[in-house]
Amino acid sequence: MRENRFKSVDEKIQSKNFSAMNIFKMSEKAISRYNLALLCLPLVTSNGKTSRVNRVKGNDLTFLCDYNYKDASLNKYIGELKYLRISDQLIAAIAKFWVDFWRDESEEETYFVCYYIDGNTKAVWSSNRCYKGKVTMLGRVMNCLENVFIHDGKGHPLYFQTFHGHVDLGKEALNMLLKIDRTFRRFIRPGIRKTNIGDGWGC
């Protein structure tokens, strides 16, 4: 096992060989296609997770961005953006796009933001049709979510964030909430904002 396998990007960035990164060999058109593919994740997946593009519905990326990207390619692209310290800006831009889009679609949109800190499979208790998977803690196949992302009260994905290696839960949870607040306060109507933070009991 490599010594730096579980180190964070911040720890590995000093020794990173940037000249070997694929993004510097890409054309402007290719970079635009990758960004468009990330923007379209809520349309081609059930929960905004990149691994879902490997399923049948993910093939729609061919029509949306002229290339049928798969999970490995998108994850590698996001990873390189992290080393360049620009992934947060892209994520915030995608969040703003979808918030604006859904707000225009529904003027009475109520923003209830849901944030899952870990990557465990969470059960979804709903009468609506949802993606089904194995929920280990309950020992059954049922409606579930498997991704760290943020959605509104109507289930529209708005924001996502990934981490590599060991993460300080308290530190990163607080940083994420600050990012969310800075991102959303610019384009959500003034009003009372309430944030609930819970572990497994709150899911």
C-alpha positions in Angstrom: 0.0 0.0 0.0 1.4 3.3 -1.0 2.3 5.6 1.9 0.4 8.7 0.5 -2.6 6.8 -0.7 -4.9 8.1 2.1 -3.3 11.6 2.3 -5.5 14.6 1.4 -4.9 16.6 -1.8 -3.6 19.5 0.4 -0.8 17.1 1.7 0.0 15.7 -1.8 -0.1 18.9 -3.8 3.5 20.0 -3.0 4.9 16.9 -4.7 2.4 16.7 -7.6 3.8 16.6 -11.1 1.5 19.0 -12.8 3.1 18.5 -16.2 1.7 14.9 -16.3 -1.9 16.0 -15.8 -4.3 15.3 -18.7 -6.1 18.6 -18.3 -3.0 20.4 -19.7 -3.2 18.3 -22.9 -6.9 18.9 -23.5 -8.3 21.3 -26.0 -10.7 24.1 -24.9 -13.5 22.1 -26.5 -12.7 19.0 -24.5 -12.6 20.9 -21.2 -16.0 22.5 -22.1 -17.4 19.0 -22.8 -16.3 17.7 -19.4 -17.8 20.7 -17.6 -21.0 20.2 -19.5 -21.1 16.5 -18.5 -20.8 17.5 -14.8 -23.5 20.0 -15.2 -25.8 17.4 -16.7 -25.4 14.8 -13.9 -28.8 15.6 -12.4 -30.4 14.8 -15.8 -28.6 11.5 -16.5 -28.4 10.0 -13.0 -30.9 9.3 -10.2 -28.9 11.0 -7.5 -26.1 13.1 -9.1 -23.4 10.5 -8.5 -20.8 10.1 -11.2 -20.8 6.3 -11.0 -24.5 6.3 -12.2 -23.3 7.5 -15.7 -22.1 3.9 -16.2 -25.8 2.8 -16.3 -28.1 2.9 -19.3 -29.5 6.4 -18.5 -25.9 7.7 -18.4 -25.6 7.1 -22.1 -27.7 10.3 -22.7 -24.4 12.2 -22.1 -23.7 11.3 -25.8 -26.6 13.5 -26.9 -26.1 16.2 -24.2 -22.3 16.8 -24.6 -21.3 14.9 -27.7 -19.4 12.2 -25.7 -20.4 9.3 -23.6 -18.3 9.9 -20.5 -17.9 7.3 -17.8 -17.4 7.4 -14.1 -13.6 7.0 -14.2 -13.1 9.8 -16.7 -15.3 12.3 -14.8 -13.7 11.4 -11.4 -10.2 11.8 -12.8 -11.1 15.2 -14.3 -12.6 16.4 -10.9 -9.5 15.1 -9.2 -7.2 17.2 -11.4 -9.3 20.3 -10.8 -8.8 19.7 -7.1 -5.1 19.8 -7.5 -5.5 23.1 -9.4 -7.7 24.4 -6.6 -10.5 25.3 -8.9 -13.0 22.4 -8.3 -14.8 24.4 -5.7 -15.5 27.3 -8.1 -16.9 24.8 -10.7 -19.1 23.1 -8.1 -20.4 26.5 -6.9 -21.2 27.5 -10.5 -23.1 24.2 -11.1 -25.0 24.7 -7.9 -26.0 28.3 -8.9 -27.1 27.1 -12.3 -29.5 24.5 -10.9 -30.8 26.7 -8.1 -31.6 29.4 -10.7 -33.2 26.9 -13.0 -35.5 25.3 -10.5 -36.4 28.6 -9.0 -37.6 29.8 -12.4 -39.5 26.6 -12.9 -41.3 27.0 -9.5 -41.7 30.4 -8.0 -42.9 28.9 -4.7 -39.8 26.7 -4.3 -39.0 25.9 -0.6 -35.3 25.2 0.0 -34.8 22.4 2.4 -31.1 21.5 2.1 -30.0 18.0 2.9 -26.3 17.3 3.4 -24.9 13.7 3.9 -21.4 13.9 5.3 -20.4 10.3 4.8 -20.7 8.0 1.9 -22.9 5.3 3.5 -26.0 4.1 1.8 -29.0 5.9 3.3 -32.5 4.6 3.2 -35.2 6.8 1.6 -38.7 6.3 3.0 -40.9 7.5 0.2 -44.0 6.4 -1.7 -42.4 7.9 -4.8 -40.4 5.8 -7.2 -36.7 6.0 -6.3 -33.4 4.2 -7.0 -33.2 0.9 -5.1 -30.1 -0.6 -3.6 -28.9 -2.7 -0.7 -29.1 -0.9 2.6 -26.7 -2.9 4.8 -27.8 -1.6 8.2 -31.4 -2.7 7.5 -30.5 -5.8 5.6 -32.8 -5.2 2.7 -33.0 -3.8 -0.8 -35.0 -0.6 -0.8 -35.2 3.0 -1.9 -31.8 4.6 -1.1 -29.2 7.3 -1.8 -25.5 6.6 -2.0 -23.9 9.9 -2.5 -22.6 13.0 -0.7 -24.6 15.8 -2.2 -27.1 18.5 -1.4 -30.7 18.7 -2.8 -33.7 20.9 -2.2 -37.1 20.0 -0.7 -38.3 18.6 -4.0 -35.3 16.4 -4.6 -33.5 18.5 -7.1 -29.7 18.1 -6.8 -28.1 21.4 -6.1 -24.5 20.9 -4.9 -22.0 18.1 -4.4 -18.6 17.7 -2.8 -16.2 14.8 -2.7 -13.2 14.1 -0.5 -10.2 11.9 -0.9 -8.4 10.3 2.0 -9.0 10.8 5.7 -11.2 13.8 6.5 -11.6 15.6 9.8 -15.4 15.4 10.1 -15.8 18.4 12.3 -13.5 20.6 10.3 -14.9 19.7 6.9 -18.5 19.7 7.9 -18.2 23.3 9.2 -16.3 24.3 6.0 -19.0 22.8 3.9 -21.7 24.6 5.7 -19.9 27.9 5.3 -19.4 27.3 1.5 -23.1 26.4 1.2 -24.1 29.6 3.0 -21.9 31.8 0.9 -23.1 30.1 -2.3 -26.8 30.2 -1.7 -27.3 33.5 0.1 -26.5 35.4 -3.1 -29.4 34.1 -5.0 -32.1 32.8 -2.6 -34.8 35.2 -1.5 -34.4 36.7 2.0 -36.0 34.7 4.8 -35.4 32.5 7.8 -32.8 29.9 7.1 -32.5 26.9 9.4 -29.8 24.2 9.3 -30.2 20.8 11.0 -27.1 18.6 11.4 -27.5 15.0 12.4 -25.7 11.7 12.3 -27.4 8.4 11.2 -30.4 9.1 13.5 -31.3 12.1 11.3 -31.4 10.4 8.0 
